[in-house]
Amino acid sequence: MSQTATLTRSPDWPLQVKSPGTHDWERTAARWLRDLLPARYGGYLTLNRHHALLARHVQLQLQHEMRAVRVALHTSRADLPTMGMAEAVIENTIRMYAIELEQLGRLSRSVRLVSEALVSTPAQRKR
């Protein structure tokens, strides 16, 4: 099985992104990746022109988000009571952070797959 087939058959391959090698797949990958960044990044031509660079930046952004959520999760029991939060709110907040961490992990795996596909695309290497 080819690397492309392996990537796109993975449950982590994003549904919004066409399979590598198909018509317009890089455009769908870039659109999906841009949607994962804060809107202000949309104006940076370097990220818009170099999709592998865009994927790298998204990976870094997700790593920092995951760090922030881990800190929030690990400090909730100590910090939230001092803010006057009720125990039920604290428990719901902890569950929310745990769910978010799982979602960010899945998203990170998807970005990694798209990034690998972009880097292995000959057109990307020439840009």
C-alpha positions in Angstrom: 0.0 0.0 0.0 1.3 3.5 -0.9 2.1 6.1 1.8 -0.8 8.2 0.5 -3.3 5.4 0.8 -2.0 4.7 4.3 -2.4 8.4 5.3 -5.9 8.8 4.0 -7.1 5.5 5.3 -6.1 6.6 8.8 -9.1 7.5 11.0 -7.1 10.7 11.8 -7.2 11.9 8.2 -9.5 15.0 8.2 -12.7 14.5 6.2 -12.4 18.1 5.0 -9.2 17.4 3.1 -9.2 15.5 -0.2 -6.8 12.6 -0.7 -3.2 13.6 -1.7 -2.7 13.4 -5.4 -6.3 14.2 -6.2 -7.3 17.4 -8.0 -7.2 20.4 -5.6 -6.2 18.4 -2.6 -3.6 20.9 -1.5 -6.1 23.7 -1.6 -8.5 21.8 0.7 -5.6 21.0 3.0 -4.5 24.7 3.2 -8.1 25.8 3.8 -8.5 23.3 6.6 -5.2 24.2 8.2 -5.9 28.0 8.0 -9.2 27.4 9.8 -7.3 26.0 12.7 -5.3 29.2 13.2 -6.5 32.5 14.7 -7.9 34.7 11.9 -5.0 37.2 12.1 -2.7 34.6 10.5 -4.8 34.7 7.3 -2.9 37.8 6.1 0.6 36.3 6.2 1.5 35.5 2.5 4.3 33.2 3.6 1.9 30.9 5.3 -0.6 31.1 2.5 2.0 30.3 -0.2 3.9 27.5 1.6 1.4 24.9 2.8 4.0 22.8 4.5 5.1 25.8 6.5 1.4 26.5 7.3 1.1 22.9 8.6 4.2 23.3 10.7 2.8 26.5 12.3 -0.5 24.8 13.0 1.4 22.0 14.7 3.2 24.5 16.9 0.0 26.3 17.7 -1.7 23.1 18.7 1.3 22.1 20.9 1.0 25.4 22.8 -2.8 25.1 23.1 -2.3 21.6 24.6 0.2 22.9 27.1 -2.2 25.7 28.1 -5.1 23.2 28.6 -2.8 20.8 30.6 -1.9 23.7 32.9 -5.5 24.7 33.3 -6.5 21.1 34.0 -3.7 20.5 36.5 -4.3 23.7 38.4 -8.1 23.7 38.5 -8.5 22.1 41.9 -6.1 24.5 43.5 -7.0 27.7 41.7 -10.8 27.6 41.1 -11.9 27.4 44.7 -10.0 30.6 45.5 -12.0 32.2 42.7 -15.2 31.2 44.5 -16.2 28.5 42.1 -18.6 25.8 43.3 -17.5 22.2 43.4 -19.9 21.3 40.6 -18.4 24.1 38.4 -14.9 22.8 39.2 -15.8 19.3 38.2 -17.5 20.4 35.0 -14.4 22.6 34.2 -12.1 19.6 34.7 -14.2 17.4 32.4 -14.3 20.2 29.8 -10.4 20.5 29.9 -10.1 16.7 29.6 -12.4 16.6 26.6 -10.6 19.5 25.0 -7.2 17.8 25.5 -8.5 14.7 23.7 -9.8 16.8 20.8 -6.6 18.7 20.5 -4.7 15.4 20.5 -6.8 14.1 17.6 -6.5 17.3 15.7 -2.7 17.2 16.2 -2.5 13.7 14.7 -4.6 14.9 11.7 -2.3 17.9 11.2 0.7 15.6 11.3 -0.7 13.4 8.6 -1.6 16.4 6.4 1.9 17.8 7.0 3.6 14.6 6.0 1.6 14.5 2.8 2.4 18.1 2.0 6.1 17.6 2.6 6.1 14.6 0.3 4.3 16.5 -2.5 6.9 17.4 -5.2 5.2 20.8 -5.9 5.6 21.8 -2.3 9.3 21.1 -2.3 9.9 23.3 -5.4 8.2 26.4 -3.9 
